[in-house]
Amino acid sequence: MQYANVTRDEVKQAQFPHNLYIGGVFAFNLLMTPAVLGMKIGMIGLLIPLFFTGAMIAYIYLRSQKTTNWFVDMHWKLAFSRARLLLLGYAISGTLIFIAWLITLTMNDHNMRHILWTALTRVAIVPTVILVLVTAVLEFGSFAQTAKREVPDKLAAKFPPPA
């Protein structure tokens, strides 16, 4: 749904949550995660990007609960809905890592345990990486929507604009 009575300043304010999400996701997930793996800190090192991503999502959530300008608020809510998808990816990856841990506990050979743990945890990270890329593309589309002064119809139906 397009809204003509949106000022240029409001468009910039509405683009900020999408910029924040995209920048944070790329910095914390696509750059920091491989760096942590490369530094060989271990699996505990994967909590570092998770912490920063969680802080970013918490900020987006808290800001999405504020009421300022309807158009800007809808784009904060849209950014948070994409962040929930990313949290789903983290949950799936966490579950797969837990299953990998359980499987490796059954191994008697230490070398085989290490090889299997490495392989399974790398596979377990894939759902998060896929959802990082999917949500980044969705956020790029939302960024373009702000320039066209649009709000998704589903969101406008759920939170109708003021009269």
N, C-alpha and C positions, 0 to 999 in steps of 0.2 A: 504494500500500500504506500503510495507516494503522498508526501505532505509538502505543500508549496510554501507554507508560512514558517519555514525554518531558516534562520539566519546563518551566515557563513561561520560565525563564531560557534554556534550550536553544532554545526557540522564538524568543526574541529574538535569540539568537546566529545562528540559522539564517536569520532574516530580514535580517540585516545585508548579506550578499553581494548579495541582490536589491535592497536599498535603494541600495547602493553603485553597482551596475550602472545602475539606472534613473536615479539622480541624475547619475552621470557621463555617461551617454549624452545625457541632455537638456541638461546644461550644456555639454558639449564639442561635441556634434554639432548639436543643434537651436538652440542659442543662439550659441555661439562661431563656428560656420561662417558663418552669415549676417552676423555682425558683421565677420568678417574680409573677407568679400566686399564688404560695404558700405564698409569703410575703404579699399578699392582698393589693397591691398597687392600683389595679384597672386596668381598660382597658387602661389607659394612660401608664401603666407600660409595655404594649406590644410594645410600641414604642421604648423601650430600645433595645431589640433584633433586631427590624427592623432597627434601626439606625446603629448598628454595622454590620449587614448583608449588609446594603446598602453601608457602607464604604468599606467593603471587595469587594463587587461587583464593586464599582467604581474603586478601585485599579486594579482589574483584567481587567476591561474595558480599563483603561488608559494604562496598560502594554500591552494589546493585540493590541493596536494601534501602538506600537513601532516596529521598524524593526531592528532585530539583526541577528539571525541565523534562517533560514527558518524552520527547524524542531522544534526548541524551540518556535518560533512565532506561529506555527500551534497549538501547545498544549495550548498556552495562549488563542488563539481564540476558541479552543474547550472548555476550562474551562468557557469562557464567554458565549458560547452558552448554556451551562448547567445552568449558572447563570440566563440567560433570562427565562429559564423554571421556576426557583424558583421565579422570579419576577411575572410570570404569576400566580403562586400559591398565592403569596401575594395579587395580584389584585383580584383574585376570593374570597379570604378570606375577603378582605376589603369590597368588594361588599356585601357579605353575612352578614358581621357585620353591614353595613349600613342598609340593609333590616331588620335585627333583631332590630335595633334601631327604625326604622319606625314602626315596628309591636308593639314594647313595648310602643310606644307613645300612641297607641290606648287603652291601658289598663287603667281601672279606679282604680282597686285595686292595691295598692303599693306592697303588698306581691307577688301577681301574676305577676306583672311587673318584680320584682326582680328575681323570679324563671324562668320566660320565658327568660329574658335577659341572665341569667347564662347559661341556657340550649342551647339557640340559638348561643351564642358566642362560646361555647365549640365545637359545631358542625361546626361553621364557620371556625374554625382553622384547621379542618381536611384536606382541600385541600393543605394547606401549609405543613402540616406534611407529607402527602403522597408524595408531590413533593420533600421535603427534602430527604426522604428516596430513592425515585427513582433517583434523581440526584446524591446522594451519591454513589449508586450502579453503576451508569454510570461513575462516576469519578473514582471509584476503577478500573473499566474496562479500562479506559483511562490511569490510572497509569500503569497498566500491559502492555498496548500497547507501552508505552514509553520504557519499558525494552526490548520489542521485536523490538524496533526501527520502529514502525508502525505509520502511520498517516491515519485516515479514508479516504477512497476513495472519498467520497463526498467533504470533505474539500480540498483534494489534487486537485480535479477537479476544484474547485472554485478558489483556489490560487495555481497555478501550481509551482512546485519546480524550482529553478533557473537551468539553463543549466549547 
